[in-house]
Structure formats: structure tokens, C-alpha cells
Amino acid sequence: MPSTPAARAVAPIPVLLATQLLFNVGFFAVVPFLALVLSDDFALAAAAVGLVLGVRTFAQQGMFLVGGVLVDRFGARRTILTGCAVRVLGFATLALSLLAPTPQLAAFVAGTVLTGLGGALFSPGINVLVADAEQRRAPARSGSRASLFAWLSVAGELGAVIGPLAGAALLGWGFVVVAFAGAAFFVLIGVFLAVALPRRAASAPPLGVHGRWWSLRDRRFVGFSAVHAADLLAFNQLYLALPLQLSRADGGAGLVALMFAWVSALTLVLQLPVSRWCLRIGAARALRAGYGVSAAGFAVIAASAVLPLAAAAQIVAVFVAAVLVILGHLTTNPTAQGLVPRFAGARPTGSFFGLLSTCGGVAVLVGNIVVGALLGWSDAPAAAWLFLAAPLVVAAILAPPLAASAGRKGPTARA
């Protein structure tokens, strides 16, 4: 892909990693407390709270494809800055909904949706810029260093650890202060990026390819995105099915918090060496191993659900499953993201990153409904876990040959 220094500039790698860290600090300082506000200030039942938060998640993950297409059309810098502005508006709306004489639920829900839409705009842009920077790194021996997507995961996880602590520290002054602080933080992020991101980034779309839904024209990538959605569905169970299973085994909130802390520690410590290992063995083998390890995690809980185990053994099974699921995610997620430029070839990558995330968002939205129903099915206690393992097994079979086809010319890869 020809370029000249005068015409194009690559976003500095430290800026991209710092951006991911800051995004997650700002996000996790506010969003984890939405459920508390919905139940306490608006007196919503648990099902209604779940519906509102599900809509927020879908507004982000489900709209990634649109965000990616906008990146291809207008460039990463402009779309990222727009996403920051939308998230500022979303957080401010959350705060203002509680400042009315009577808390306004409609405005609060609108604010949650806006926070999701902001992420749907700036996250594909960051992924595109990271892919640009990865392609332009100096050559290195195979497996001698981690991919930039692995570093992005570490930066994001660090932000996910810091954010809730910052939000909890402000929560004593009320959620309005937390939401306004989040809005102000994203204003500062936007100012920082307006200065730090080059105006003519390497991701600027070449002439004549604006506004095309490139990823949907590539049947191989559509298939890959569909099977890789199993990874995000599995990862999401760290926040849904696994905590519920801990509760069933008489594990309290302290054990749930311990599981989250353990998963975060594993991510920070293992993501980079796992990424280097994946580069050594190749994408196809890494994907097969990652999906298989995650499936094994759910198989462990399925076995614990049907065997006459003590509560302590069931709790151990949940922690073992959490370790296997996160190891699988650390293996497959950066590997899949690193394959996107190979699938895209000379075409803009925004819609490709967007489709990969949107398929995962749809899988989580639909899959969580099924998982929730199966967890309440006492006649088949292992059904939910086998349901979660099945698409991972399918992905372990189908994804490696699709990954191996990335970058090859063929009738399904041409525009």
C-alpha cells in the first residue's frame, strides 16, 4: 500500500495504548454503577435492569460494523473524536436525568444508549490505527515479541482495574458526580487525541473506496467472524453464568470479586507471553488451541453440575473454568484481530474490525438469553454449559482453515 511521509503519518504506539487505557478508566468508572442506580433510584426489577443494560451493550457491540464503515468513510481520527463527543453527551445525560425534580428514566436510558454508541464509534478506529502501526513495525524474529493487539488488551485491562476504583471513590458524593466526572474525563481524552493523533493518519481511506461495506462482501471473513463470535460469548460468561454458578454453590459476593481480581491478574501477567507463543505456532493452531481451552472450561462446570460434589468442589470448578476461559480468550482474541488486515488485503479495515465485533455482540445478546433460560432448567443442570461449549468446538474446527485462507485471492475475497 503506497504511502509517503508527507501524505500519511502513523499514530504513535504509546498514544494508542494510552488511549485504550484512558478509555477503559473512564468507561469503568461509570458503567459498573448503572445497575445500582437503576435499581435504587428508579426502583426497577432485576429483569428490567438487565434489559436496559443489554440494550446498552447492543448499542455498542451491535453497532461496531456501522462504526467501522464510518472509519473507512471519514478516517479513524475524525470518527474517534466524534465517539468521544457522543460518550461525553451520554455521561452528561445520565447525570442530568437525576438532577430533574423527579428522576427521568427515559433520559437515563437514552444516556446509557449514547455511552454505547460512543464506544461503537471510537473502538473500531483504535483497532484500525493499531493494525496500521502493527503492519509498519520493524521486522522481528517470529515469536520474539507480542503483537500490538496483545498490548492493547493489557492496557485495556489495566484501565478496567483502575476505573471502578476511581468511580467507587467518587460515588460517596453521588452518581451525578461520577457521571459528570466521566464526561469531563472524556472531554480531556478528546482534547488529548485531537493533539496527539496525526491529521493525515495511515488509515485515511484511499480515493474511490468510501462508504463500502467491504467485510460483508467477503464470505470467508463473514464465516470467520461468525464462528469467532463464540469467543466473546464465552468471555461474557465471566460476568453472567460463572457468578451465578458461584452463587448456587453458596459463594458470596467476596468470591465473585476474587474471581474478577484473579482474571484481571491473569490477563495482565499472561497476555504478552501467550501472544508471543501464538505468534510462534501460527494463527490456525493458536485459534484451535484457544477455542478448545475455553470449551474445556465449560466442560469442567458441566461435569461438576451432574456429579455429587460438595459446595467447595463446585466453587473450585468455577475458578478452574474461569482460568480456562480467560486463557482461551487471551489466545484467540488478539490472534483474530491480527488476522483482520490479512483478510482485508488492500481494502480499508474499518468495516472488517466492525463486523468481527458486531458478530460477537449479537452472539452475546442472543446467547445470554438462552443461557439464562437453561440455567433455570433444573432437569438438565449441565445444559447451559454444554450449550456454551458447543460453538467453541465448532469454532475450533472451522476457524483454523478460514484463518489459513486469510490473504489469499479468491472469488469470495474480491470486492
C-alpha positions as CSV (number, residue, x, y, z in Angstrom):
1,M,0.0,0.0,0.0
2,P,2.0,3.0,-1.1
3,S,2.4,6.0,1.2
4,T,4.7,8.9,1.7
5,P,5.7,10.6,4.9
6,A,4.3,13.9,3.7
7,A,0.9,12.4,2.8
8,R,0.5,10.0,5.7
9,A,1.6,9.5,9.3
10,V,1.3,6.5,11.6
11,A,-0.3,7.2,15.1
12,P,2.4,6.7,17.8
13,I,2.1,3.4,19.5
14,P,2.3,4.9,23.1
15,V,-0.5,7.2,22.2
16,L,-2.7,4.3,21.0
17,L,-2.0,2.2,24.2
18,A,-2.6,5.2,26.4
19,T,-5.8,5.9,24.6
20,Q,-7.1,2.4,25.3
21,L,-6.1,2.7,29.0
22,L,-7.9,6.1,29.3
23,F,-11.0,4.9,27.5
24,N,-11.4,2.0,29.9
25,V,-10.6,4.1,33.0
26,G,-13.4,6.5,32.0
27,F,-15.8,3.7,31.0
28,F,-15.4,1.5,34.1
29,A,-15.5,4.5,36.4
30,V,-19.2,5.0,35.5
31,V,-20.8,2.0,33.8
32,P,-20.4,-0.6,36.6
33,F,-22.7,1.6,38.8
34,L,-25.6,1.8,36.3
35,A,-27.3,-1.3,37.6
36,L,-27.2,0.2,41.2
37,V,-28.8,3.5,40.0
38,L,-31.5,1.7,38.0
39,S,-32.5,-0.5,41.0
40,D,-32.1,2.2,43.7
41,D,-33.1,5.5,42.1
42,F,-35.6,4.1,39.6
43,A,-36.7,1.0,41.6
44,L,-36.5,-1.3,38.5
45,A,-36.8,-5.0,38.9
46,A,-33.8,-7.2,38.1
47,A,-35.2,-8.2,34.7
48,A,-35.8,-4.6,33.7
49,V,-32.3,-3.6,34.8
50,G,-30.9,-6.5,32.7
51,L,-32.9,-5.3,29.7
52,V,-31.6,-1.7,29.9
53,L,-28.0,-2.9,30.3
54,G,-28.5,-5.3,27.4
55,V,-29.7,-2.5,25.2
56,R,-26.6,-0.5,26.2
57,T,-24.3,-3.4,25.3
58,F,-26.0,-4.0,21.9
59,A,-25.8,-0.2,21.2
60,Q,-22.1,-0.6,21.4
61,Q,-21.2,-4.1,20.2
62,G,-24.1,-4.3,17.7
63,M,-23.2,-1.0,16.1
64,F,-19.5,-1.7,15.6
65,L,-20.0,-2.6,12.0
66,V,-21.5,0.8,11.4
67,G,-18.7,2.5,13.3
68,G,-16.2,0.6,11.2
69,V,-17.8,1.7,8.0
70,L,-17.7,5.3,9.2
71,V,-14.0,4.9,9.9
72,D,-13.5,3.7,6.3
73,R,-15.5,6.7,5.0
74,F,-14.3,9.5,7.2
75,G,-11.0,8.3,8.7
76,A,-10.1,7.0,12.1
77,R,-9.2,10.3,13.7
78,R,-12.5,12.1,12.9
79,T,-14.6,9.0,14.0
80,I,-12.7,8.6,17.2
81,L,-13.1,12.2,18.2
82,T,-16.8,12.0,17.3
83,G,-17.1,8.9,19.5
84,C,-15.6,10.8,22.4
85,A,-18.1,13.6,22.0
86,V,-21.0,11.2,21.9
87,R,-19.8,9.5,25.1
88,V,-19.5,12.9,26.8
89,L,-23.1,13.6,25.8
90,G,-24.1,10.2,27.1
91,F,-22.5,10.6,30.5
92,A,-23.8,14.1,30.9
93,T,-27.4,12.9,30.0
94,L,-27.1,10.3,32.8
95,A,-26.2,13.0,35.3
96,L,-28.9,15.4,34.1
97,S,-31.6,12.7,34.3
98,L,-31.0,12.5,38.0
99,L,-30.9,16.3,38.6
100,A,-34.5,16.7,37.5
101,P,-37.1,17.2,40.2
102,T,-38.2,13.6,39.5
103,P,-35.5,11.3,38.1
104,Q,-36.2,10.8,34.4
105,L,-35.9,7.1,33.4
106,A,-36.3,7.8,29.7
107,A,-33.4,10.3,29.8
108,F,-31.3,7.8,31.8
109,V,-31.9,5.0,29.3
110,A,-31.0,7.5,26.5
111,G,-27.8,8.2,28.3
112,T,-26.9,4.6,28.5
113,V,-27.5,4.1,24.8
114,L,-25.4,7.1,24.0
115,T,-22.5,5.7,26.0
116,G,-22.7,2.6,23.9
117,L,-22.9,4.4,20.6
118,G,-19.8,6.4,21.6
119,G,-17.8,3.2,22.0
120,A,-19.1,1.9,18.7
121,L,-17.6,4.9,17.0
122,F,-14.1,5.1,18.6
123,S,-13.2,1.5,19.2
124,P,-13.1,0.4,15.5
125,G,-11.0,3.5,14.9
126,I,-8.4,2.5,17.5
127,N,-8.3,-1.0,16.1
128,V,-7.7,0.3,12.6
129,L,-4.8,2.5,13.9
130,V,-3.3,-0.3,15.9
131,A,-3.4,-2.5,12.8
132,D,-1.7,0.2,10.8
133,A,1.0,0.5,13.4
134,E,1.5,-3.3,13.6
135,Q,2.0,-3.5,9.9
136,R,4.6,-0.8,10.0
137,R,6.7,-2.1,12.9
138,A,10.3,-3.2,12.3
139,P,10.6,-6.9,11.4
140,A,11.3,-9.2,14.4
141,R,12.0,-12.8,14.8
142,S,8.9,-15.0,14.9
143,G,7.5,-15.1,18.5
144,S,10.1,-12.7,19.9
145,R,7.6,-10.1,20.8
146,A,3.9,-9.8,21.5
147,S,1.5,-8.2,19.0
148,L,0.2,-4.7,19.5
149,F,-3.3,-6.2,20.0
150,A,-1.9,-8.1,23.0
151,W,-0.5,-4.9,24.4
152,L,-3.9,-3.2,23.7
153,S,-5.6,-5.9,25.7
154,V,-3.2,-5.4,28.6
155,A,-3.7,-1.6,28.5
156,G,-7.4,-2.0,28.4
157,E,-7.4,-4.5,31.4
158,L,-5.3,-2.1,33.4
159,G,-7.9,0.6,32.8
160,A,-10.7,-1.9,33.7
161,V,-9.0,-2.3,37.1
162,I,-8.4,1.4,37.8
163,G,-11.8,2.6,36.6
164,P,-14.1,1.0,39.1
165,L,-11.7,2.1,41.9
166,A,-11.9,5.7,40.7
167,G,-15.7,5.5,40.4
168,A,-16.1,4.0,43.8
169,A,-14.0,6.8,45.3
170,L,-16.4,9.4,43.8
171,L,-19.6,7.5,44.5
172,G,-19.7,8.9,48.0
173,W,-20.7,12.2,46.5
174,G,-23.5,10.6,44.5
175,F,-23.7,9.1,41.0
176,V,-24.3,12.6,39.5
177,V,-20.7,13.5,40.4
178,V,-19.5,10.2,39.0
179,A,-21.3,10.7,35.7
180,F,-20.2,14.4,35.3
181,A,-16.6,13.3,36.2
182,G,-16.7,10.7,33.5
183,A,-18.0,13.3,31.0
184,A,-15.2,15.7,31.9
185,F,-12.6,12.9,31.6
186,F,-13.7,12.1,28.1
187,V,-13.5,15.8,27.2
188,L,-9.9,15.7,28.3
189,I,-9.3,12.5,26.3
190,G,-10.8,14.1,23.2
191,V,-8.5,17.1,23.6
192,F,-5.5,14.8,24.1
193,L,-6.4,12.9,20.9
194,A,-7.1,16.0,18.9
195,V,-3.5,17.0,19.5
196,A,-1.8,13.5,19.6
197,L,-3.4,11.8,16.6
198,P,-2.0,12.8,13.2
199,R,-4.4,14.6,10.9
200,R,-3.4,12.5,7.9
201,A,-3.2,9.1,9.5
202,A,-2.2,6.0,7.6
203,S,-5.7,4.7,7.9
204,A,-7.1,7.5,5.8
205,P,-9.3,5.8,3.1
206,P,-7.8,5.7,-0.4
207,L,-9.7,7.6,-3.1
208,G,-12.6,5.8,-4.6
209,V,-13.4,3.3,-1.7
210,H,-15.5,5.5,0.5
211,G,-18.5,4.0,2.3
212,R,-18.2,0.5,1.1
213,W,-19.4,-2.5,3.3
214,W,-16.3,-4.4,2.3
215,S,-16.4,-7.0,5.0
216,L,-19.9,-8.2,4.1
217,R,-18.7,-8.9,0.5
218,D,-16.0,-11.4,1.8
219,R,-17.8,-14.7,2.6
220,R,-14.7,-16.1,4.2
221,F,-14.4,-13.3,6.6
222,V,-18.2,-13.4,7.3
223,G,-17.8,-17.0,8.2
224,F,-14.7,-16.4,10.3
225,S,-16.5,-13.6,12.2
226,A,-19.5,-15.8,12.8
227,V,-17.5,-18.6,14.3
228,H,-15.2,-16.3,16.3
229,A,-18.3,-14.9,18.0
230,A,-18.2,-17.9,20.2
231,D,-15.1,-16.4,22.0
232,L,-17.0,-13.2,23.1
233,L,-20.0,-15.2,24.2
234,A,-17.7,-17.4,26.3
235,F,-15.8,-14.4,27.7
236,N,-19.0,-12.7,28.7
237,Q,-19.9,-15.6,31.0
238,L,-17.3,-14.3,33.4
239,Y,-20.0,-11.6,34.1
240,L,-23.1,-13.7,33.9
241,A,-23.1,-17.5,34.2
242,L,-20.0,-18.0,36.3
243,P,-21.0,-15.6,39.0
244,L,-24.5,-17.2,39.1
245,Q,-22.8,-20.6,39.4
246,L,-20.8,-19.3,42.4
247,S,-24.0,-18.1,44.0
248,R,-25.6,-21.5,43.5
249,A,-22.6,-23.1,45.3
250,D,-23.1,-20.7,48.2
251,G,-20.2,-18.4,47.2
252,G,-20.8,-14.9,48.3
253,A,-20.0,-11.5,46.7
254,G,-16.5,-11.8,48.1
255,L,-15.8,-14.9,46.0
256,V,-17.2,-13.2,42.9
257,A,-14.9,-10.2,43.4
258,L,-12.0,-12.6,44.0
259,M,-12.7,-14.3,40.7
260,F,-12.7,-10.9,38.8
261,A,-9.5,-9.9,40.5
262,W,-7.9,-13.2,39.6
263,V,-9.0,-12.9,36.0
264,S,-7.6,-9.4,35.8
265,A,-4.3,-10.5,37.2
266,L,-4.0,-13.4,34.8
267,T,-4.7,-11.0,31.9
268,L,-2.0,-8.6,33.0
269,V,0.6,-11.3,33.6
270,L,-0.1,-13.8,30.8
271,Q,-1.4,-11.8,27.8
272,L,2.0,-10.9,26.4
273,P,3.7,-14.3,26.8
274,V,0.6,-16.0,25.4
275,S,0.6,-13.7,22.4
276,R,4.3,-14.4,21.8
277,W,3.5,-18.2,21.9
278,C,0.7,-17.7,19.4
279,L,3.0,-15.9,17.0
280,R,5.4,-18.9,17.2
281,I,2.9,-21.6,16.5
282,G,0.8,-19.6,13.9
283,A,-2.7,-18.3,13.8
284,A,-4.5,-21.5,12.8
285,R,-3.0,-23.6,15.6
286,A,-3.4,-20.8,18.2
287,L,-7.1,-20.4,17.4
288,R,-7.7,-24.2,17.6
289,A,-6.0,-24.3,21.0
290,G,-7.8,-21.2,22.3
291,Y,-11.3,-22.3,21.5
292,G,-10.5,-25.8,22.8
293,V,-9.3,-24.5,26.1
294,S,-12.4,-22.3,26.6
295,A,-14.6,-25.3,25.7
296,A,-12.8,-27.4,28.3
297,G,-13.6,-24.8,30.9
298,F,-17.3,-25.2,30.3
299,A,-16.9,-29.0,30.2
300,V,-15.4,-28.8,33.7
301,I,-18.5,-27.0,35.1
302,A,-20.9,-29.3,33.2
303,A,-19.2,-32.2,34.9
304,S,-19.4,-30.5,38.3
305,A,-23.1,-29.8,37.7
306,V,-24.0,-33.5,37.4
307,L,-21.6,-35.1,39.8
308,P,-22.4,-35.2,43.6
309,L,-19.7,-32.7,44.6
310,A,-19.5,-30.7,47.8
311,A,-20.0,-26.9,47.6
312,A,-16.3,-26.3,48.0
313,A,-15.5,-28.5,45.0
314,Q,-18.1,-26.7,42.9
315,I,-16.5,-23.4,43.7
316,V,-13.1,-24.8,42.7
317,A,-14.7,-25.9,39.4
318,V,-15.9,-22.4,38.7
319,F,-12.5,-20.9,39.3
320,V,-10.9,-23.6,37.1
321,A,-13.4,-22.8,34.4
322,A,-12.7,-19.0,34.7
323,V,-9.0,-19.7,34.3
324,L,-9.5,-21.8,31.2
325,V,-12.0,-19.3,29.6
326,I,-9.7,-16.4,30.1
327,L,-6.7,-18.4,28.8
328,G,-8.7,-19.2,25.7
329,H,-9.7,-15.6,25.2
330,L,-6.1,-14.3,25.7
331,T,-5.2,-16.8,22.9
332,T,-7.9,-16.2,20.4
333,N,-8.9,-12.6,20.7
334,P,-5.5,-10.9,19.7
335,T,-5.0,-13.6,17.1
336,A,-8.3,-12.9,15.5
337,Q,-7.7,-9.2,15.5
338,G,-4.3,-9.6,14.0
339,L,-5.8,-11.6,11.1
340,V,-8.2,-8.7,10.1
341,P,-5.6,-6.8,7.9
342,R,-4.8,-10.1,6.1
343,F,-8.4,-10.7,5.3
344,A,-8.9,-7.1,4.2
345,G,-5.8,-7.0,2.0
346,A,-5.6,-3.6,0.3
347,R,-9.1,-2.7,1.3
348,P,-10.0,-0.4,4.3
349,T,-10.1,-2.4,7.5
350,G,-12.7,-0.5,9.5
351,S,-15.7,-2.5,8.4
352,F,-13.8,-5.7,9.0
353,F,-13.0,-4.8,12.6
354,G,-16.6,-3.7,13.0
355,L,-18.1,-6.9,11.7
356,L,-15.8,-9.0,13.9
357,S,-17.1,-7.2,17.0
358,T,-20.8,-6.9,15.8
359,C,-21.0,-10.7,15.4
360,G,-19.7,-11.1,18.9
361,G,-22.3,-8.6,20.2
362,V,-25.2,-10.4,18.5
363,A,-23.9,-13.7,19.9
364,V,-23.8,-12.3,23.4
365,L,-27.3,-10.8,23.1
366,V,-28.9,-14.0,21.9
367,G,-26.7,-16.4,23.7
368,N,-27.2,-14.8,27.1
369,I,-31.0,-15.1,26.8
370,V,-30.6,-18.9,26.1
371,V,-28.0,-19.3,28.8
372,G,-30.3,-17.6,31.3
373,A,-33.2,-19.8,30.4
374,L,-31.0,-23.0,30.6
375,L,-29.5,-22.1,33.9
376,G,-33.1,-22.2,35.4
377,W,-33.8,-25.7,33.8
378,S,-33.3,-27.9,36.8
379,D,-34.0,-31.1,34.8
380,A,-30.7,-30.6,32.9
381,P,-28.2,-28.8,35.1
382,A,-25.4,-29.2,32.5
383,A,-27.4,-27.9,29.5
384,A,-26.2,-24.3,29.8
385,W,-22.6,-25.3,30.0
386,L,-22.8,-27.7,27.0
387,F,-24.6,-25.0,25.1
388,L,-21.7,-22.7,25.7
389,A,-19.1,-25.3,24.8
390,A,-20.7,-26.3,21.5
391,P,-20.0,-23.2,19.5
392,L,-16.4,-23.2,20.8
393,V,-15.9,-26.7,19.5
394,V,-17.4,-25.7,16.1
395,A,-15.0,-22.7,16.0
396,A,-12.0,-24.9,16.8
397,I,-12.9,-26.9,13.7
398,L,-13.9,-24.2,11.3
399,A,-11.8,-21.2,12.2
400,P,-8.3,-22.6,11.5
401,P,-8.9,-23.3,7.8
402,L,-10.6,-19.9,7.4
403,A,-7.6,-18.2,9.1
404,A,-5.2,-20.0,6.8
405,S,-7.2,-18.6,3.8
406,A,-6.7,-15.0,5.0
407,G,-4.8,-13.0,2.4
408,R,-5.4,-15.5,-0.4
409,K,-7.0,-14.2,-3.5
410,G,-10.3,-15.8,-4.4
411,P,-13.8,-15.1,-5.6
412,T,-15.1,-14.6,-2.1
413,A,-12.3,-12.1,-1.2
414,R,-12.7,-9.7,-4.1
415,A,-14.8,-6.5,-3.9
